[in-house]
Amino acid sequence: AVIPTNEATVHFATKEKDERGFHLFPHREKGESVYELYEDDGISNDYLDHIHALVKVRMISSSEAIHVELRKEGAYQLPYEEVSLHLPMGETRSLTINGKPCPLNNDHVYTVSID
């Protein structure tokens, strides 16, 4: 499964700040999960003119590896330039994000730029 989260600290001083993350729960053997996050300004009617973005996440897993593809589609300029990917604690399979191998780290959180 792929679950989106808002990772910005929510309080009055930073209420306009957006940060996104995705909690990834890969299949233990062979599996695939796909998620599309719809983003727009949340205020205007620009979405009627198709001014929005989709942040697409695709995760393919096997018993040996996890491959994550992340991309943005659409005209809307996202209010953030990167997202965090969170894997479950104890995950030991090799990880590839957008075709690049990522060494596993202790906190299992990976920051990825959105193109």
C-alpha positions in Angstrom: 0.0 0.0 0.0 1.0 3.6 -0.5 -0.5 6.2 2.0 0.0 9.9 1.5 0.6 12.2 4.5 1.0 15.9 5.1 4.3 16.3 7.0 4.3 20.0 7.7 4.0 21.1 11.3 0.5 22.5 11.6 0.2 25.7 13.6 -0.7 29.3 12.9 2.7 30.6 11.8 3.2 27.8 9.2 -0.3 27.1 8.1 0.5 27.9 4.5 3.5 25.5 4.4 3.0 22.1 2.6 5.2 19.1 2.9 4.2 15.7 1.6 5.3 12.2 2.4 4.2 8.7 1.4 4.3 5.7 3.8 5.1 2.6 1.8 4.1 -0.8 2.8 5.6 -3.2 0.1 4.3 -6.7 -0.5 6.5 -9.3 1.3 6.9 -11.3 -1.9 5.9 -10.1 -5.4 3.4 -7.3 -5.7 2.7 -3.8 -7.1 1.0 -0.8 -5.7 0.1 2.4 -7.5 -1.2 5.7 -6.0 -2.0 9.1 -7.6 -2.2 12.2 -5.4 -4.3 15.0 -6.8 -2.9 18.5 -6.0 -4.3 22.0 -6.7 -4.4 25.3 -4.9 -7.5 24.4 -2.9 -8.9 27.9 -3.4 -9.5 28.9 -7.0 -11.5 27.3 -9.8 -8.3 26.8 -11.8 -9.0 23.0 -11.7 -11.8 23.7 -14.2 -9.1 24.7 -16.7 -7.1 21.5 -15.8 -4.6 23.4 -13.7 -3.7 20.7 -11.2 -1.0 18.1 -10.7 -0.9 14.4 -10.1 2.0 13.0 -8.0 2.2 9.4 -9.1 3.8 6.7 -7.0 4.4 3.2 -8.3 6.0 0.6 -6.1 7.0 -2.8 -7.4 8.3 -5.3 -4.8 9.8 -8.8 -4.8 11.3 -10.9 -2.0 14.7 -9.3 -2.8 14.0 -5.7 -3.8 11.7 -2.7 -3.8 11.5 -0.4 -6.8 9.7 3.0 -6.4 8.9 5.3 -9.3 7.8 8.9 -8.4 6.8 11.5 -10.9 4.6 14.7 -11.3 2.2 15.3 -14.1 0.2 18.5 -14.8 0.5 22.2 -15.0 0.0 23.1 -11.3 3.3 24.2 -9.6 3.5 22.2 -6.4 4.1 24.1 -3.2 6.9 21.7 -2.3 10.0 20.4 -4.3 10.5 17.1 -2.6 8.7 14.4 -0.7 9.6 11.9 2.0 9.2 8.1 1.5 8.8 6.1 4.6 9.5 2.3 4.7 8.6 0.1 7.6 11.2 -0.3 10.3 13.2 -3.5 9.8 12.9 -3.5 6.0 16.1 -5.0 4.6 15.4 -5.4 0.9 17.4 -3.4 -1.6 15.7 -0.1 -2.6 15.7 1.7 -5.9 14.0 5.1 -6.4 13.5 6.4 -9.9 16.1 4.0 -11.2 18.8 4.9 -8.7 19.9 2.5 -5.9 19.4 4.0 -2.4 21.4 2.6 0.5 19.1 1.7 3.4 19.3 4.0 6.4 18.5 3.5 10.1 15.3 5.7 10.1 13.9 4.2 6.8 13.0 7.7 5.5 14.2 8.8 2.1 13.8 12.4 0.6 13.2 12.5 -3.1 13.0 15.5 -5.4 9.8 15.9 -7.5 10.6 16.6 -11.2 
